[in-house]
Amino acid sequence: MAVATVAKGSVLVVTYQTGLNASGAPILRQRSLANVKAAALDQDVYDVAQALFGLAQYPVIAVRRDNRFDIEAQ
């Protein structure tokens, strides 16, 4: 049986550092932004994350895009 995927959108996940703990290890937090269009280019998604979180006082550690698909039988 053949299957096809249909893009349903993406979630942008940004990890940033809020400080250091008592032993000097970084304290990391994450924010997720849903409803990113599936057709959006990766560079554009990254640029938006940098622009939005560049306004915050904490440095961005990582930017991740979680794509979501429906898998349908054909």
N, CA and C atoms as an extended XYZ file, in Angstrom:
222
Properties=species:S:1:pos:R:3:atomname:S:1:resname:S:1:resid:I:1 pbc="F F F"
N         0.852       -1.171        0.000 N   MET     1
C         0.000        0.000        0.000 CA  MET     1
C         0.897        1.233        0.000 C   MET     1
N         0.626        2.152       -0.887 N   ALA     2
C         1.372        3.405       -0.958 CA  ALA     2
C         0.786        4.416        0.030 C   ALA     2
N         1.653        5.228        0.537 N   VAL     3
C         1.209        6.293        1.438 CA  VAL     3
C         1.728        7.632        0.923 C   VAL     3
N         1.066        8.683        1.318 N   ALA     4
C         1.473       10.039        0.973 CA  ALA     4
C         1.429       10.884        2.228 C   ALA     4
N         2.265       11.882        2.268 N   THR     5
C         2.258       12.798        3.405 CA  THR     5
C         1.702       14.151        2.976 C   THR     5
N         0.997       14.755        3.904 N   VAL     6
C         0.435       16.088        3.681 CA  VAL     6
C         0.941       16.977        4.815 C   VAL     6
N         1.664       18.035        4.446 N   ALA     7
C         2.216       18.955        5.447 CA  ALA     7
C         1.076       19.672        6.175 C   ALA     7
N         1.146       19.693        7.506 N   LYS     8
C         0.094       20.311        8.321 CA  LYS     8
C         0.571       21.561        9.052 C   LYS     8
N         1.832       21.862        8.975 N   GLY     9
C         2.350       23.034        9.672 CA  GLY     9
C         3.581       22.687       10.476 C   GLY     9
N         4.088       23.648       11.189 N   SER    10
C         5.299       23.466       11.972 CA  SER    10
C         5.167       24.156       13.316 C   SER    10
N         6.065       23.773       14.201 N   VAL    11
C         6.185       24.430       15.500 CA  VAL    11
C         7.627       24.920       15.609 C   VAL    11
N         7.783       26.178       15.945 N   LEU    12
C         9.095       26.760       16.157 CA  LEU    12
C         9.427       26.637       17.639 C   LEU    12
N        10.571       26.042       17.940 N   VAL    13
C        10.999       25.859       19.331 CA  VAL    13
C        12.336       26.574       19.506 C   VAL    13
N        12.367       27.530       20.425 N   VAL    14
C        13.578       28.302       20.674 CA  VAL    14
C        14.065       27.998       22.088 C   VAL    14
N        15.340       27.625       22.192 N   THR    15
C        15.970       27.377       23.489 CA  THR    15
C        16.875       28.565       23.813 C   THR    15
N        16.752       29.081       25.025 N   TYR    16
C        17.556       30.225       25.427 CA  TYR    16
C        18.058       30.022       26.852 C   TYR    16
N        19.126       30.734       27.190 N   GLN    17
C        19.756       30.598       28.503 CA  GLN    17
C        19.331       31.742       29.398 C   GLN    17
N        18.821       31.374       30.589 N   THR    18
C        18.360       32.403       31.524 CA  THR    18
C        19.357       32.690       32.641 C   THR    18
N        20.436       31.951       32.689 N   GLY    19
C        21.432       32.182       33.734 CA  GLY    19
C        22.250       30.936       33.980 C   GLY    19
N        22.878       30.914       35.158 N   LEU    20
C        23.697       29.774       35.571 CA  LEU    20
C        23.212       29.279       36.915 C   LEU    20
N        23.292       27.958       37.123 N   ASN    21
C        22.924       27.415       38.430 CA  ASN    21
C        24.122       27.503       39.380 C   ASN    21
N        23.973       26.994       40.580 N   ALA    22
C        25.011       27.108       41.609 CA  ALA    22
C        26.328       26.460       41.197 C   ALA    22
N        26.262       25.417       40.375 N   SER    23
C        27.498       24.738       39.956 CA  SER    23
C        28.058       25.310       38.651 C   SER    23
N        27.447       26.351       38.129 N   GLY    24
C        27.957       27.009       36.937 CA  GLY    24
C        27.409       26.480       35.618 C   GLY    24
N        26.491       25.529       35.689 N   ALA    25
C        25.880       24.984       34.466 CA  ALA    25
C        24.781       25.936       33.981 C   ALA    25
N        24.598       26.027       32.675 N   PRO    26
C        23.576       26.944       32.157 CA  PRO    26
C        22.157       26.479       32.502 C   PRO    26
N        21.292       27.440       32.765 N   ILE    27
C        19.868       27.183       32.964 CA  ILE    27
C        19.189       27.490       31.638 C   ILE    27
N        18.580       26.467       31.030 N   LEU    28
C        17.965       26.612       29.720 CA  LEU    28
C        16.448       26.563       29.816 C   LEU    28
N        15.809       27.360       29.005 N   ARG    29
C        14.346       27.388       28.896 CA  ARG    29
C        13.988       27.275       27.425 C   ARG    29
N        12.737       26.854       27.166 N   GLN    30
C        12.252       26.742       25.787 CA  GLN    30
C        10.928       27.462       25.637 C   GLN    30
N        10.722       28.028       24.468 N   ARG    31
C         9.435       28.598       24.074 CA  ARG    31
C         9.060       27.980       22.742 C   ARG    31
N         7.788       27.649       22.613 N   SER    32
C         7.278       27.085       21.368 CA  SER    32
C         6.262       28.040       20.762 C   SER    32
N         6.360       28.221       19.466 N   LEU    33
C         5.417       29.039       18.718 CA  LEU    33
C         4.787       28.150       17.658 C   LEU    33
N         3.487       27.925       17.784 N   ALA    34
C         2.783       27.015       16.885 CA  ALA    34
C         2.280       27.749       15.650 C   ALA    34
N         1.719       26.987       14.741 N   ASN    35
C         1.064       27.498       13.536 CA  ASN    35
C         2.013       28.169       12.561 C   ASN    35
N         3.238       27.678       12.491 N   VAL    36
C         4.167       28.140       11.473 CA  VAL    36
C         3.753       27.467       10.166 C   VAL    36
N         3.627       28.220        9.114 N   LYS    37
C         3.186       27.663        7.836 CA  LYS    37
C         4.197       26.636        7.323 C   LYS    37
N         3.682       25.534        6.821 N   ALA    38
C         4.538       24.470        6.310 CA  ALA    38
C         5.365       24.951        5.126 C   ALA    38
N         4.852       25.895        4.356 N   ALA    39
C         5.549       26.386        3.171 CA  ALA    39
C         6.626       27.417        3.496 C   ALA    39
N         6.707       27.854        4.735 N   ALA    40
C         7.709       28.856        5.111 CA  ALA    40
C         9.110       28.269        4.964 C   ALA    40
N        10.011       29.058        4.412 N   LEU    41
C        11.386       28.617        4.238 CA  LEU    41
C        12.096       28.539        5.581 C   LEU    41
N        13.007       27.569        5.708 N   ASP    42
C        13.746       27.401        6.958 CA  ASP    42
C        14.499       28.673        7.333 C   ASP    42
N        15.110       29.328        6.358 N   GLN    43
C        15.850       30.561        6.633 CA  GLN    43
C        14.932       31.639        7.185 C   GLN    43
N        13.721       31.735        6.634 N   ASP    44
C        12.770       32.733        7.109 CA  ASP    44
C        12.328       32.431        8.539 C   ASP    44
N        12.090       31.169        8.850 N   VAL    45
C        11.694       30.769       10.203 CA  VAL    45
C        12.819       31.101       11.186 C   VAL    45
N        14.038       30.795       10.796 N   TYR    46
C        15.194       31.090       11.640 CA  TYR    46
C        15.330       32.597       11.858 C   TYR    46
N        15.189       33.369       10.784 N   ASP    47
C        15.315       34.824       10.890 CA  ASP    47
C        14.251       35.421       11.815 C   ASP    47
N        13.035       34.913       11.744 N   VAL    48
C        11.968       35.388       12.633 CA  VAL    48
C        12.302       35.059       14.080 C   VAL    48
N        12.788       33.852       14.322 N   ALA    49
C        13.158       33.472       15.694 CA  ALA    49
C        14.244       34.394       16.229 C   ALA    49
N        15.247       34.677       15.414 N   GLN    50
C        16.327       35.556       15.852 CA  GLN    50
C        15.817       36.974       16.107 C   GLN    50
N        14.918       37.440       15.252 N   ALA    51
C        14.379       38.789       15.427 CA  ALA    51
C        13.532       38.899       16.688 C   ALA    51
N        12.647       37.930       16.889 N   LEU    52
C        11.770       37.969       18.063 CA  LEU    52
C        12.548       37.817       19.360 C   LEU    52
N        13.399       36.799       19.419 N   PHE    53
C        14.101       36.522       20.662 CA  PHE    53
C        15.332       37.404       20.831 C   PHE    53
N        15.713       38.114       19.778 N   GLY    54
C        16.778       39.103       19.905 CA  GLY    54
C        16.337       40.290       20.732 C   GLY    54
N        15.030       40.472       20.873 N   LEU    55
C        14.483       41.550       21.696 CA  LEU    55
C        14.512       41.211       23.181 C   LEU    55
N        14.690       39.929       23.495 N   ALA    56
C        14.713       39.480       24.892 CA  ALA    56
C        16.106       39.702       25.482 C   ALA    56
N        16.186       39.614       26.782 N   GLN    57
C        17.469       39.834       27.452 CA  GLN    57
C        18.339       38.590       27.498 C   GLN    57
N        17.811       37.434       27.072 N   TYR    58
C        18.530       36.172       27.169 CA  TYR    58
C        19.078       35.726       25.813 C   TYR    58
N        20.268       35.135       25.798 N   PRO    59
C        20.840       34.682       24.531 CA  PRO    59
C        20.143       33.406       24.011 C   PRO    59
N        19.961       33.350       22.701 N   VAL    60
C        19.372       32.176       22.056 CA  VAL    60
C        20.457       31.113       21.925 C   VAL    60
N        20.135       29.903       22.355 N   ILE    61
C        21.068       28.782       22.290 CA  ILE    61
C        20.794       27.931       21.059 C   ILE    61
N        19.514       27.691       20.747 N   ALA    62
C        19.165       26.828       19.619 CA  ALA    62
C        17.798       27.210       19.078 C   ALA    62
N        17.624       26.975       17.784 N   VAL    63
C        16.343       27.172       17.117 CA  VAL    63
C        16.006       25.847       16.434 C   VAL    63
N        14.807       25.339       16.688 N   ARG    64
C        14.374       24.063       16.111 CA  ARG    64
C        13.019       24.244       15.448 C   ARG    64
N        12.819       23.520       14.373 N   ARG    65
C        11.530       23.524       13.683 CA  ARG    65
C        11.017       22.091       13.656 C   ARG    65
N         9.868       21.879       14.261 N   ASP    66
C         9.228       20.554       14.266 CA  ASP    66
C         8.112       20.554       13.232 C   ASP    66
N         8.335       19.860       12.125 N   ASN    67
C         7.337       19.782       11.066 CA  ASN    67
C         6.323       18.705       11.389 C   ASN    67
N         5.065       18.952       11.036 N   ARG    68
C         4.000       17.997       11.286 CA  ARG    68
C         3.356       17.603        9.970 C   ARG    68
N         3.116       16.324        9.827 N   PHE    69
C         2.539       15.776        8.602 CA  PHE    69
C         1.417       14.813        8.943 C   PHE    69
N         0.420       14.728        8.082 N   ASP    70
C        -0.551       13.642        8.118 CA  ASP    70
C        -0.059       12.595        7.126 C   ASP    70
N        -0.116       11.354        7.516 N   ILE    71
C         0.264       10.250        6.619 CA  ILE    71
C        -1.018        9.553        6.203 C   ILE    71
N        -1.253        9.513        4.909 N   GLU    72
C        -2.512        8.981        4.393 CA  GLU    72
C        -2.243        7.832        3.424 C   GLU    72
N        -3.086        6.813        3.503 N   ALA    73
C        -3.000        5.702        2.553 CA  ALA    73
C        -3.600        6.142        1.219 C   ALA    73
N        -3.017        5.625        0.158 N   GLN    74
C        -3.530        5.974       -1.170 CA  GLN    74
C        -4.085        4.763       -1.861 C   GLN    74
